[in-house]
């Protein structure tokens, strides 16, 4: 059966997550405008730096700070290549953290579709509501048994 657009782009986000180098959460993100992919991002270290799967996790206050989150990497890729993200949808495997939420708001994202509510932060939810960003939980099953 042909998938709906949200499921189609969520499947791509999961494929992108396979490039993640921090196994604490394999996260993938796809920024989409008018059914066209603008950029992708996965969680991993800054360019040229050691990755968690090579050097181990760099933990501070229960968080691995060696990596840049997938959403932030997708926004950075847009900036590097001169791609506007205004009005786009963010498809991301996991609910964005507070820092990624703020970056997505400032990047002009108008809709976020996610699958896993990992470490749900009420501040993130409240920021998204205040910014009138549509938040949709997609029950995507990456194993393909949806």
C-alpha positions as CSV (number, residue, x, y, z in Angstrom):
1,X,0.0,0.0,0.0
2,X,1.2,3.5,-0.8
3,X,2.3,5.4,2.3
4,X,0.9,8.8,3.2
5,X,3.3,11.7,3.0
6,X,4.0,11.8,6.7
7,X,4.9,8.1,6.8
8,X,7.0,8.4,3.7
9,X,9.2,11.2,5.1
10,X,9.3,9.5,8.5
11,X,10.7,6.4,6.9
12,X,13.4,8.6,5.3
13,X,14.1,10.1,8.7
14,X,14.7,6.6,10.1
15,X,17.0,5.8,7.2
16,X,18.9,9.0,7.9
17,X,19.2,7.9,11.6
18,X,21.3,4.9,10.5
19,X,24.2,7.4,10.0
20,X,24.1,8.4,13.7
21,X,27.3,7.9,15.6
22,X,25.9,8.2,19.2
23,X,24.1,5.0,20.1
24,X,22.4,6.6,23.1
25,X,19.7,7.6,20.6
26,X,19.9,7.0,16.8
27,X,18.1,10.1,15.6
28,X,17.4,11.2,12.0
29,X,15.8,14.4,10.8
30,X,14.4,15.5,7.4
31,X,13.4,19.1,6.6
32,X,10.7,19.2,3.9
33,X,9.0,22.0,2.1
34,X,6.1,21.3,-0.3
35,X,6.8,17.6,-0.4
36,X,10.5,18.2,-1.3
37,X,13.4,17.4,0.9
38,X,15.5,20.4,1.8
39,X,18.1,18.9,4.1
40,X,18.7,15.9,6.4
41,X,20.6,15.6,9.7
42,X,21.6,12.9,12.1
43,X,23.2,13.0,15.5
44,X,27.0,12.9,15.4
45,X,30.1,14.8,16.2
46,X,31.3,18.1,14.6
47,X,33.2,17.6,11.3
48,X,36.6,16.2,11.9
49,X,36.0,15.3,15.5
50,X,36.0,11.8,17.1
51,X,32.6,10.1,17.2
52,X,31.0,8.3,20.2
53,X,31.3,5.0,18.4
54,X,35.1,5.6,18.1
55,X,36.0,7.5,21.3
56,X,33.1,6.8,23.7
57,X,30.5,9.1,25.1
58,X,31.4,12.5,26.6
59,X,28.9,12.7,29.4
60,X,27.9,15.9,31.2
61,X,24.9,15.9,33.6
62,X,23.5,12.8,32.0
63,X,23.8,14.0,28.4
64,X,26.3,13.1,25.8
65,X,27.8,16.5,24.7
66,X,30.1,15.0,22.0
67,X,27.3,15.1,19.4
68,X,25.2,17.7,17.6
69,X,21.6,16.7,17.5
70,X,19.9,15.7,14.2
71,X,17.6,18.7,14.0
72,X,20.5,21.1,14.6
73,X,22.6,19.3,12.0
74,X,19.7,19.6,9.4
75,X,19.4,23.4,10.1
76,X,23.2,23.8,9.8
77,X,23.2,21.9,6.5
78,X,20.5,24.4,5.2
79,X,22.6,27.3,6.4
80,X,25.8,25.9,4.7
81,X,24.0,25.5,1.4
82,X,21.9,28.6,1.4
83,X,18.6,26.8,1.8
84,X,15.7,28.6,3.5
85,X,13.8,26.5,6.0
86,X,11.0,29.0,6.5
87,X,7.6,27.3,6.4
88,X,9.0,23.8,6.3
89,X,8.1,20.6,8.2
90,X,10.6,18.8,10.4
91,X,10.3,15.0,10.3
92,X,12.3,13.6,13.2
93,X,12.5,10.2,14.7
94,X,12.5,11.6,18.3
95,X,10.6,14.5,19.9
96,X,13.1,17.4,19.9
97,X,14.9,18.5,23.1
98,X,14.5,22.1,24.4
99,X,17.6,23.3,22.5
100,X,16.5,21.8,19.2
101,X,13.0,23.1,19.8
102,X,14.3,26.6,20.1
103,X,16.5,26.2,17.0
104,X,13.5,24.8,15.0
105,X,11.4,27.8,16.0
106,X,14.0,30.3,14.9
107,X,14.6,28.4,11.7
108,X,10.9,29.0,10.7
109,X,9.7,25.4,11.0
110,X,5.9,25.4,11.1
111,X,5.2,21.7,11.7
112,X,7.0,18.9,13.5
113,X,6.2,15.2,13.0
114,X,7.9,12.8,15.3
115,X,7.7,9.1,16.3
116,X,9.4,8.6,19.7
117,X,8.7,10.7,22.7
118,X,12.2,10.4,24.2
119,X,12.6,12.4,27.4
120,X,9.5,14.5,26.9
121,X,10.1,18.1,28.1
122,X,7.1,20.2,28.9
123,X,9.1,23.3,28.2
124,X,9.6,22.1,24.6
125,X,5.9,21.4,24.2
126,X,5.0,24.8,25.7
127,X,7.5,26.6,23.4
128,X,6.1,24.9,20.4
129,X,2.5,25.8,21.4
130,X,3.5,29.5,22.0
131,X,5.1,29.5,18.5
132,X,2.0,28.0,16.9
133,X,4.0,25.1,15.6
134,X,1.9,22.0,14.8
135,X,3.2,18.9,16.6
136,X,2.2,15.5,15.4
137,X,3.0,12.1,16.8
138,X,3.3,9.6,14.0
139,X,3.1,6.0,15.1
140,X,5.6,5.0,12.5
141,X,7.1,1.5,12.9
142,X,10.6,1.4,11.4
143,X,10.5,-2.4,11.2
144,X,7.9,-2.0,8.4
145,X,5.1,-3.8,10.2
146,X,2.9,-0.7,10.4
